[in-house]
């Protein structure tokens, strides 16, 4: 898949959305059922993390397929799931805390901290 960059409006809409619905593609090209997760924006990038570790089925499938579709903030897009840069994790943690701390430390702790690094995916839009 060829990826492109999010527009300013897409970044704002997705980044401000309370939740994101994510699905990965099966090998036959069909979509798996959508899963609702939290999403954050850091600079010009969108990130998602698995709250229940790297064995969470949606995360394993997204990482294995590398492609999927998201719905968030009125945006629906086919996407590529990529590894984030190593130096962005502290900013991702801060974004999760800023956006979701009102839910309490126990739940935010599932997606923030060093244990969450391995469950982080950068979400990139596919070119049309």
N, C-alpha and C positions, 0 to 999 in steps of 0.2 A: 504494500500500500504506500502511496505517496502521501506524505503529511504536509500540512500547511500551518499557518498560525491562526490563532483566534483573532477575530476582530475585536475592537474596543468594546462594542456593544455586547458581543458574545461573552467576553471575559467578565464584564459587569454583571450580566444576567446570570451566568452560571455561578460566578463567585459569590453573588448575593443570595442565591437560592439556599433555602434551609436544608434541602435534601436533593440528592441526585439519584436517578434510577439508572442502573448500569446492567448491561447484558453483554455477553460475549457470543461470538459466532461459533457455531458447530462446524465441523469439517465439511458438512454438506451445504454450508452457506446459510443455514437457518439460524435464527436467534434463539438463545436460551431465554427462559423467563427472566424478567427484570427483577433486580434486587435493589432495595432502597438503602442508601448509605449517606454519610456526610461527605461534604466536598469543601475544599478551600482553594483560594486563589493566593498565589505568592507572585508578585510582580505580574509578568505576562504569561503565567503558567497556571494550569489547573491540576490539582493533586487529589488523589483518593487513597484511603488506607483501609485495610481490613481490621475491624474492631475485634475480631476473634482469631487473629493470628494467620499465619501463612497456610494453614490447613483448611481455612474457610473455603467451602466449595466455589463460591463466586470468584474469589481471588485466584485460586488455583487455575480455574478455567480461563479467566481473563489473561493471566500470565502465560498460560500455555498457548492460547489462540493468538494473542497479541493484538486482536482486533475486536471491536464490538460496537455498541451503540449506547448513547446516553440520552436522557431527558432531564433537563434542569432549567428552571427559570424561563420556561417557554421556548427553550432551544432543544431541538432534537438533531443529533449529529452522529454519523458514523465516525468512529475514532480508532486510534492506535494507542495501545497501552505500552509505555516505555519506562525504562529505569530512570529515576531522577538523578541529577547530579549529586555527588557526595556532599557538597557544601551547602545544600539547601535545607537539610533536615531541621535545623534549629529554627529556621524561618517557618517551615511547615508546622512545627510544634506550636510556635507562637500564634500562627493563624488559627489553628484549631482551638487554642485556649481563648483567643479574642472572640471567636465566633460562638463557641459552644460551652464555655465555662459555666454558664447559667444552669446547665444540666447537672452540675456537680462534679467533683474531682474523680469519683469512681468511674463514671462513664467516659469522661474526657480522657482519663488515663488509659483507656483501651486503644486510643488512637494517637497518643502523644507520649514521647519518651523514646529512649534508645531501642526498646523492644519493638517499636512500631516501624523502625527503619526498613526492616525486611519486608514489610507489607505495604510499602508505598509505591504507587504507580503515578506517573505523569500521564495526563490524558491529552492527546494531541488530535486535532481535527484532521480527517482525511480530506484530500483534495477531491473536488467534485469531478 
